[in-house]
Amino acid sequence: MGISRREIQAARKFLAEPSAALAMMGSRGGVLGRLAARGLPETVIGGTDRAAAVLAVNPSPMTLTGTNSWILAEPGAKRAIVVDPGPNDGRHLRAVLAEVHRRGLDVGHILLTHGHHDHAAGAKRFSRMAKAPVRALDPRHRHGGEGLVEGDVIEADGLELRVWGTPGHTEDSLSFWLPAERSVLTGDTVLGYGTTIVSDLGDYLDSLQRMSDHAAEHGIDRILPGHGPVLEEPAKAVAAYLGHRRARLEQVRGALEAGATTAREVVETVYADVDRKLWPAAEWSVQAQMNYLASGR
């Protein structure tokens, strides 16, 4: 079955309507799935004067509308920083590099927010294509480059990024603060909509609180997430994440007090109104919450 021009136009605009995007990706035969199968070129997402993202065509309930591969550069610069090249998809990696070159830039640094395949699987291949090193917290995901740790400052032709350690989604999760625009690239720590999977709830709550404190003390103008649209009200978004996690924690506590003994049993109670396809991911997060409660933190 062919794809109409109207469907393609709708897909191009889907970031403006997240609920519509989720409906579009709802089945394997949905518009986005068929577009991906047909090889629709990746979409360039507007970000800021210094940041834009190439959207990978890998939509799913886990990746939302796809992975955002961010290109960062000062206006008039010659070198860019690429954050999260994305999946090991040659079409997407070529699209990212083509967008870098279209802007009159070369890649100076490749940085990873964390090692999940939808962000990092294409990093080694992209490193060869762009002739630039990959830097990451986890040594397994570095390619020809140094590590990344809390407090590092990465520079490319006047552009400055500061590394924040923001574990919780994964142990190796990092965020990157762009002081020139008071923006933060959050990977999967904060998404453009919805909530993320958590591996260590204590670390995750600490990371969110750090962002909340920074927003209160210094201001954050926008969040540039690893999935979904740019968030223009970061303080509200982070507060909502904190509120959601604390509310879920109380629900999990209640389910355990009512007799649930496993993460699956908690999911069946707390996530009863959620699509069962998402239950495995929910079970992962519930286990993290059970571990948190058991730790007494």
N, C-alpha and C positions, 0 to 999 in steps of 0.2 A: 504494500500500500504506500502511495506517495505521500509526501509532506507538502502541504499548501504553503504559499507565500504568507498567508495570514498566520499560520501556525509558527512559521519561522520568526515573523515579526513579534508574535506574542512571546516566544521563547527569548528573544533578544531583550525584552522588557521585563522578564519575570522577576528580576531582583527588586523591582519597585513594589511587588505584591507577593510577599513570602508565602501567604496562604495559597495563592494560586500556583506558586511554584511547587509546593508540596503536592498539590492535586495533580500537577503535570507529571511529577515523577512517581506517582502513586502505583503504577503498574509497569511491568516490563515493556508493555506495548504503548506506554504513554508517549507524549510528544517528545519529551527530553530524551527518553531512551531511544526513540527512533532517530532523532537528530544525531545522537552520539553514534549510532550504528552507521549513519550516512556520512559521518565525518564532517559535520558542520564546524567551521573554524571557531576557535576559542573567542570568547567575548572579552574585550578590554573594558574593565570597570573603572569609572571615574573615582578618584579618591581625593587627593589634595594637589596643591601646586607641586609638591615634591613626591607624591606617591600615586601609583596606579597599579591595578592588578589585572593579570590575565587569568580568566576563569577557566579552569579545567572542565572538560565535559565528562565529569564523573559524578553526576547527581545521584543521591540516594538518601534514605532516611538518616544515615549516619553522617554523610558529607554535606547534607542540605543541598544547596544549589550547585555544589562543586567546590573544589579547592581554589582558594585565592593565592596566586603566586605574585607576590608584591615586587614591584620595581621602584626603587627609591633613588632620587638624584636631586641635587641642587639645580635650579634653573641655570642653564648655560654651561653646566659641567660636562665633562667628557667621560666620567666613570660613574657607574651605578652600583648599587647594592641590590642583589636579588634575595628575597626572603622566601624560603619554601618553594623550590622549583616544582614540587608536586609529584604526581605519580610517574612511573616509568613508562610514559606514553610519548613516543617520538613526535607525534603531531603536536601535542601540548608543549613539549620542550622546545620544538622549533618555533612555535608561536610566541613563546616567552622571549626567546633570543631575537626573533624578528622584531618584536615590539621594542626591545632594548635598542636595536640598531636603527629602527625607524625614528627614534628620538635622538639619534646622533650620538649614542653612547656605546661604551664597551662595559663589560662586567668586571668590576674590581674585586668584589667579595660575594660569596654565596653563603648565606646564614640559614640555619635551621632552628625553628621554634621547638621542635621535638622530632623524634625518630619514627613516628607512624608513617606507614607506606604512602598514604595519600599526600603527605607533605615531603617525604624524604626519599622515596624509592627511586626517583629520577635524578637525584642529586649527583651521583657519580658520573652518570652519562652527561648531564648538563655541564658538569665541571670540564669534561673533555671538550664539549662543544664550545663553551665560552672561554676556555683556557683561563680558568679562575679557580682558586681553592675553595673548598667547602669547610666551614667552621661550624662546630656543634658542641654541645656539652658532652654528649656520649661519644667516646672515642670511636665506637663502631661506625659512626656516621660521618666521620671526618675524612676528607679526601685531599691530601696535599696541603692541608692548612692546620693552624693551631686550634686549640680548644676554645671554648667560650665559657666564661664564668661570670658570676655576679660582679658588677662594677666595671667590666670591660667597656672600653669606648672604641667603637669602630668608626673609621673616617674614610670618606671617599670624596675628594675634590670639594671639601668644605661641608659636606653633609656629615652630621654626627649622629650616631646611634649609641645609646647607653643600654647595657644588658642588665635586665632584671631577672633574678631567679624566681620563677613562679610555679613551683611544683604542685602537683595535685592531680591534674589530668593524667600526667605521667611524671615519673621521677625526674626526667630530664627536660621538663617544660621550661622554656624561657619566653620572656616578652621583651620587646625592644622599644625603648622610649625615644621619640623623635622630638627633641626639645624645641627645634625651630618652629614646629607647628603644634606643640603640646599635644601630640598624638602618640598612641601606643599601639604597637602591633602585638596582638595577644595570642596568635596561633589558635589553639583549641581551648585556651583557658576561659575566654569569653567569646561567644559566637554572635553573629549578627542577629540571630533570633533563636529561640529554643534554649535548651540547656545542654551541657556537655557531660560526657562520661567521666567519672572520678575514680582514680585508683587509690588515693590516700586522702580521706576527707579532712583530716587535721591540717595537712599541708595545704590543701585546696582552700579551706577557710582562711588560713593565714595569708595566702596569696591574694585572695579577694579583699581581705581587710587592708592589705598593703596598698592595693590600688585605690580603695576607698579613702584611705588616709592621704594618699598623694593627691587625689582629686580635691579633697577638702583643703589641703594646705597650699598646694601649688597650682591646682587646676589641671584638668585634662579636657581638651576640646573635642576629641573624637577617639573612637576605638576603630582600628583597622584590623578586622578579625580574619582568621584563617578560613572561615566559611560564612557566607551570608553578607549582607550589605554593611556599609560603614555605619557606625552608631554615633549620632551627633549629640546624644545626651549620656555620656559615659557614667556620670555619677549615679543617675537613675538606673542605668543598666546594671551596674555593679551592686547597687543596693537591692535590686530585684533578685539578682543571683544569690546574694547572701540570705535574703528573706526566704527564697524558695528552698535553699539547702536546709535552713533551720526548720522550716515547716515540714519538709520531707523527713528530717531526722526525728521529729516528734511523732510522725506517722509510723515510722519504722519502730520506734520505741513502743508505741501503742500496740502494734501488731505482735511484737515479741512478748509484751506483757499479757496479751490475749491468748498466747499459746503457740505462736509460730516459732519454729526452731531452725529453719533453714532460710537462705536467701530466696529460694523459689517460693516458699510458703508466704514470705513477706510480700513478694511481688504480686502473688495472686490476690492479696488483700489490698495493698496500697496502690497497685497499678491496674486494678480491675477494669478501669475505664480506658486503658491505653491499648492501642493495637498490639495484639499478641506477637506480631513480628518484631516489636521493639522490646519484648520481655527479656531476651538474652542480655541486651545492653543494660536494661534496668536491673537485672540480677547482679551484674557486675558492680553497678553503683550501690545497690543495697548491701552487697557484701562489704564494700568500703565503709558504709555507714555502720554496719554491725561491728566491724573491727574498731571503728572510732568509739562506739559506745562501750565496747569491752575494754578499751584501753583506759577509760576513765579520764580522758583529756578534757 
